[in-house]
Amino acid sequence: MVCFSHMKHGSKQLGILLALLAGVLWSSVGVLVRYAEGITPLGISSMRSLGAASILLVGILVMGKGKELKSSLTHWKFWLFLGFVMNLHWILSVSSFRNTFLANAQMLMSTPPLFLMFLGAVFFKDKLKLRDFGLAGLTFLGIFLLISSHGISLEEGILLGDYYALAAALIFCVYALLVRKTKDSFPFYIMMFWIFGLAGLFMLGESMVFDLPLFEGEVTIQSWLALVGITLGGTLIGHTGFNISLRILRSDVATLLTLSNPVLIAIWGYILFDEIVNAQGVAGMALTLMGLYFIIKSHAPPDNLWRRMWKRLRG
């Protein structure tokens, strides 16, 4: 097992790569949610969560980590709270994709870095530099230009979806800080199993207690395939990669690196829905990518991870 408390410089680059991968996979969730017709936001959220937890459980048992999982039960109160937080985040995020434009939802759910910079300074004594604020501002300027190039609707339904997205972003800050605070206490696969599994159980309980349906019409093969994509990509691989990156990077840096989301959403929109990106949108994409580039340059060590990996493969 990797000892995350003794990471070397090359592992910092690995953390950057995993955070970027999470951003790529999360960008597909909004699109796949639209294809999961006949399944409610609560149904999508609960099934993606329980599906990912089931896969992790199989992996844990295959690796012979059953005793490790059992011993983690002593922290059941923490797991319950973390599962409840993830439960709220996923329901709100899926609901936002259903009620507002993909671009609007993704923009608002990309705001945690602004909060995490200050929260990280308060709870973890992270040192803030003027450069950090400048890079964050540059990245968010690009995101704003990209999103506003499609127009921002003030219709009641769209505005409600925007509120859902903003609430999901704020709750995500709580999730990121809690995971970082305990990053050396539990293996990531144990933590992810409890987060996914308990979040899914919370959702099923909410469905029964409040009589909320999991399905709202005919569910086609396309819907089930979309759900599988959300479960494997945006949920299992995306969140696992992001949680590993949180063990290596500062929470605000890891989250900033996932800000490729709005750019990728624009690309998905063009490919799948014929949404043309105008000149303002292209400028926004360029500024966002520029901000991400300088963040990587700022926080990555000079050690070449790819060269070292190649040498290991060659023996």
C-alpha positions as CSV (number, residue, x, y, z in Angstrom):
1,M,0.0,0.0,0.0
2,V,1.2,3.5,-0.8
3,C,2.2,5.6,2.2
4,F,0.6,8.9,1.3
5,S,2.3,10.7,4.2
6,H,5.8,10.2,2.6
7,M,5.0,11.3,-1.0
8,K,8.0,12.3,-3.2
9,H,8.0,15.1,-5.7
10,G,7.0,12.9,-8.6
11,S,3.9,11.9,-6.8
12,K,2.8,15.6,-6.8
13,Q,2.7,15.4,-10.6
14,L,0.7,12.2,-10.3
15,G,-1.8,14.1,-8.1
16,I,-2.1,16.8,-10.8
17,L,-2.7,14.1,-13.5
18,L,-5.4,12.5,-11.4
19,A,-7.2,15.8,-10.6
20,L,-7.2,16.6,-14.4
21,L,-8.6,13.1,-15.1
22,A,-11.3,13.7,-12.6
23,G,-12.2,16.9,-14.4
24,V,-12.4,15.1,-17.7
25,L,-14.7,12.3,-16.4
26,W,-16.9,14.7,-14.4
27,S,-17.5,16.7,-17.6
28,S,-19.3,13.7,-19.1
29,V,-21.7,13.3,-16.2
30,G,-23.9,16.3,-17.2
31,V,-24.3,14.9,-20.7
32,L,-25.0,11.4,-19.6
33,V,-27.6,12.6,-17.1
34,R,-29.6,14.0,-20.1
35,Y,-29.5,10.6,-21.8
36,A,-30.7,8.8,-18.7
37,E,-34.3,9.4,-19.5
38,G,-37.0,7.9,-17.3
39,I,-34.7,7.9,-14.2
40,T,-35.2,10.7,-11.6
41,P,-32.2,12.6,-10.2
42,L,-32.7,10.7,-6.9
43,G,-32.7,7.4,-8.9
44,I,-29.6,8.3,-10.9
45,S,-27.7,9.4,-7.7
46,S,-28.7,6.4,-5.6
47,M,-27.9,3.8,-8.3
48,R,-24.6,5.4,-9.3
49,S,-23.6,5.5,-5.7
50,L,-24.6,1.9,-4.8
51,G,-23.1,0.6,-8.0
52,A,-19.7,2.1,-7.3
53,A,-19.8,0.9,-3.7
54,S,-20.6,-2.7,-4.9
55,I,-17.6,-2.7,-7.3
56,L,-15.3,-1.3,-4.5
57,L,-16.5,-4.0,-2.1
58,V,-15.6,-6.7,-4.6
59,G,-12.2,-5.2,-5.1
60,I,-11.6,-4.9,-1.3
61,L,-12.5,-8.6,-0.8
62,V,-10.4,-9.7,-3.7
63,M,-7.4,-7.8,-2.3
64,G,-7.9,-9.5,1.1
65,K,-8.7,-6.2,2.8
66,G,-11.8,-7.4,4.6
67,K,-10.3,-7.1,8.1
68,E,-9.2,-3.5,7.2
69,L,-12.8,-2.7,6.2
70,K,-14.2,-4.3,9.4
71,S,-11.8,-2.3,11.6
72,S,-12.9,0.9,9.9
73,L,-16.4,0.4,11.4
74,T,-15.1,2.0,14.6
75,H,-15.4,5.3,12.8
76,W,-19.0,4.8,11.8
77,K,-20.1,8.2,12.9
78,F,-17.6,9.9,10.6
79,W,-18.7,7.6,7.7
80,L,-22.3,8.4,8.2
81,F,-21.7,12.2,8.2
82,L,-19.5,11.9,5.1
83,G,-22.0,9.7,3.3
84,F,-24.8,12.2,4.1
85,V,-22.7,15.1,2.7
86,M,-22.1,13.2,-0.5
87,N,-25.7,12.2,-0.7
88,L,-26.7,15.9,-0.7
89,H,-24.0,16.9,-3.2
90,W,-25.0,14.3,-5.8
91,I,-28.8,14.9,-5.6
92,L,-28.2,18.7,-6.0
93,S,-25.7,18.3,-8.8
94,V,-27.9,15.9,-10.9
95,S,-30.9,18.1,-10.3
96,S,-29.0,21.1,-11.5
97,F,-28.1,19.3,-14.8
98,R,-31.8,18.5,-15.3
99,N,-33.1,22.1,-14.5
100,T,-30.6,24.5,-16.1
101,F,-28.1,24.7,-19.0
102,L,-25.2,22.3,-18.7
103,A,-22.9,25.3,-19.0
104,N,-24.6,27.2,-16.1
105,A,-24.5,24.2,-13.8
106,Q,-20.9,23.4,-14.6
107,M,-19.8,27.0,-14.0
108,L,-21.5,27.3,-10.6
109,M,-20.2,23.8,-9.5
110,S,-16.7,25.0,-10.4
111,T,-16.7,27.6,-7.7
112,P,-15.3,25.6,-4.7
113,P,-11.6,26.8,-5.2
114,L,-12.6,30.4,-4.2
115,F,-14.0,29.0,-0.9
116,L,-11.3,26.3,-0.4
117,M,-8.5,28.8,-0.6
118,F,-9.7,30.7,2.4
119,L,-11.0,27.6,4.2
120,G,-7.7,25.8,3.7
121,A,-5.9,28.8,5.2
122,V,-8.1,28.7,8.2
123,F,-8.2,25.0,8.9
124,F,-4.8,23.8,7.5
125,K,-2.7,27.0,7.8
126,D,-2.1,27.0,4.0
127,K,-0.1,30.0,2.9
128,L,-1.8,32.1,0.4
129,K,0.2,34.0,-2.2
130,L,-0.9,36.8,-4.5
131,R,-0.1,34.5,-7.4
132,D,-2.8,32.0,-6.2
133,F,-5.5,34.7,-6.3
134,G,-4.3,35.9,-9.7
135,L,-4.4,32.4,-11.3
136,A,-7.8,31.6,-9.7
137,G,-9.1,35.0,-11.1
138,L,-7.7,34.3,-14.5
139,T,-9.3,30.8,-14.6
140,F,-12.6,32.1,-13.4
141,L,-12.6,34.9,-15.9
142,G,-12.2,32.4,-18.7
143,I,-15.1,30.3,-17.3
144,F,-17.3,33.4,-17.1
145,L,-16.6,34.4,-20.7
146,L,-17.3,30.8,-21.8
147,I,-20.6,30.4,-19.9
148,S,-21.9,33.9,-20.7
149,S,-21.2,33.4,-24.4
150,H,-24.3,31.1,-24.4
151,G,-26.4,33.6,-22.5
152,I,-27.7,33.2,-18.9
153,S,-31.4,32.7,-18.5
154,L,-33.3,34.2,-15.6
155,E,-36.3,32.0,-16.1
156,E,-37.7,30.6,-12.9
157,G,-36.9,26.9,-13.7
158,I,-33.4,27.7,-14.9
159,L,-32.7,29.9,-11.9
160,L,-33.7,27.1,-9.6
161,G,-31.3,24.8,-11.3
162,D,-28.6,27.4,-10.8
163,Y,-29.4,27.5,-7.1
164,Y,-29.1,23.7,-7.0
165,A,-25.6,23.9,-8.6
166,L,-24.4,26.6,-6.2
167,A,-25.6,24.6,-3.2
168,A,-23.8,21.5,-4.6
169,A,-20.6,23.5,-4.9
170,L,-20.8,24.7,-1.3
171,I,-21.4,21.2,0.0
172,F,-18.5,19.9,-2.1
173,C,-16.2,22.2,-0.2
174,V,-17.2,20.4,3.1
175,Y,-16.6,17.0,1.4
176,A,-13.1,18.1,0.1
177,L,-12.0,19.5,3.4
178,L,-13.2,16.4,5.4
179,V,-11.4,14.1,3.0
180,R,-8.2,16.1,3.2
181,K,-8.3,16.3,7.0
182,T,-8.4,12.5,7.2
183,K,-6.2,11.7,4.2
184,D,-3.6,9.7,6.1
185,S,-6.1,7.9,8.4
186,F,-7.7,5.5,5.9
187,P,-6.9,3.9,2.5
188,F,-8.7,5.7,-0.3
189,Y,-10.7,2.5,-1.3
190,I,-12.0,2.1,2.3
191,M,-13.1,5.7,2.4
192,M,-14.7,5.6,-1.0
193,F,-16.6,2.4,-0.2
194,W,-18.2,4.0,2.9
195,I,-18.9,7.3,1.1
196,F,-20.6,5.8,-1.9
197,G,-22.4,3.0,0.0
198,L,-23.8,5.2,2.7
199,A,-24.7,8.0,0.3
200,G,-26.7,5.5,-1.7
201,L,-28.5,4.1,1.4
202,F,-29.4,7.6,2.5
203,M,-31.0,8.3,-0.9
204,L,-33.0,5.1,-0.8
205,G,-34.1,6.0,2.7
206,E,-35.2,9.4,1.5
207,S,-37.1,7.9,-1.3
208,M,-39.1,5.7,1.0
209,V,-39.6,8.2,3.8
210,F,-40.6,11.1,1.6
211,D,-42.3,8.9,-1.1
212,L,-39.9,10.2,-3.8
213,P,-39.8,8.1,-7.0
214,L,-36.6,6.6,-8.5
215,F,-38.2,6.3,-12.0
216,E,-40.5,8.7,-13.9
217,G,-41.3,7.0,-17.1
218,E,-40.0,4.4,-19.6
219,V,-36.4,3.5,-19.1
220,T,-34.6,2.5,-22.3
221,I,-31.3,0.7,-22.9
222,Q,-29.8,4.1,-23.7
223,S,-30.8,5.2,-20.2
224,W,-29.2,2.2,-18.5
225,L,-26.0,2.6,-20.6
226,A,-25.8,6.3,-19.6
227,L,-26.2,5.2,-15.9
228,V,-23.4,2.7,-16.3
229,G,-21.2,5.5,-17.8
230,I,-22.0,7.8,-14.9
231,T,-21.2,5.1,-12.3
232,L,-17.9,3.9,-13.8
233,G,-16.5,7.1,-15.1
234,G,-17.7,10.2,-13.2
235,T,-18.4,8.3,-9.9
236,L,-16.0,5.4,-9.4
237,I,-12.9,6.4,-11.4
238,G,-13.4,10.2,-11.2
239,H,-14.0,10.5,-7.4
240,T,-11.4,7.9,-6.6
241,G,-8.8,9.8,-8.6
242,F,-9.8,13.1,-7.1
243,N,-9.6,11.6,-3.6
244,I,-6.1,10.3,-4.2
245,S,-5.1,13.8,-5.6
246,L,-6.4,15.3,-2.3
247,R,-3.9,13.2,-0.4
248,I,-1.1,14.7,-2.5
249,L,-2.1,18.3,-3.3
250,R,-3.8,21.1,-1.4
251,S,-7.5,20.9,-1.7
252,D,-7.8,24.2,-3.6
253,V,-5.1,23.2,-6.0
254,A,-6.7,19.8,-6.7
255,T,-10.1,21.4,-7.2
256,L,-8.7,24.1,-9.5
257,L,-7.3,21.5,-11.7
258,T,-10.7,20.0,-12.3
259,L,-11.8,23.3,-13.9
260,S,-11.4,21.8,-17.3
261,N,-15.0,20.9,-16.8
262,P,-16.7,23.9,-18.4
263,V,-14.4,23.8,-21.4
264,L,-15.1,20.1,-21.9
265,I,-18.8,20.7,-21.5
266,A,-18.6,23.2,-24.3
267,I,-16.8,20.6,-26.5
268,W,-19.4,17.9,-25.6
269,G,-22.2,20.4,-26.5
270,Y,-20.7,21.1,-29.9
271,I,-20.1,17.4,-30.7
272,L,-23.4,16.0,-29.4
273,F,-25.9,18.9,-29.5
274,D,-24.5,21.1,-32.3
275,E,-23.9,24.0,-29.9
276,I,-21.5,26.4,-31.7
277,V,-18.9,28.1,-29.6
278,N,-18.6,31.7,-30.6
279,A,-15.5,34.0,-30.4
280,Q,-16.2,34.9,-26.8
281,G,-16.5,31.2,-25.9
282,V,-13.2,30.4,-27.6
283,A,-11.5,33.3,-25.7
284,G,-13.0,31.9,-22.4
285,M,-11.6,28.4,-23.2
286,A,-8.2,29.8,-24.0
287,L,-8.1,31.8,-20.7
288,T,-9.2,28.7,-18.7
289,L,-6.6,26.5,-20.2
290,M,-4.0,29.2,-19.7
291,G,-4.9,29.4,-16.0
292,L,-4.7,25.6,-15.6
293,Y,-1.3,25.6,-17.4
294,F,0.2,28.1,-15.0
295,I,-1.3,26.3,-12.0
296,I,0.4,23.1,-13.1
297,K,3.7,24.9,-13.7
298,S,3.4,26.6,-10.4
299,H,2.8,23.5,-8.3
300,A,4.6,20.8,-10.2
301,P,8.2,19.9,-9.3
302,P,10.8,19.8,-12.1
303,D,11.2,16.1,-11.8
304,N,9.9,14.3,-15.0
305,L,7.3,11.7,-13.9
306,W,6.9,10.2,-17.4
307,R,10.7,9.7,-17.8
308,R,10.9,7.9,-14.4
309,M,7.9,5.7,-15.2
310,W,9.5,4.7,-18.6
311,K,12.8,3.8,-16.8
312,R,10.9,1.6,-14.4
313,L,9.1,-0.2,-17.2
314,R,12.4,-0.9,-18.9
315,G,13.7,-2.3,-15.7
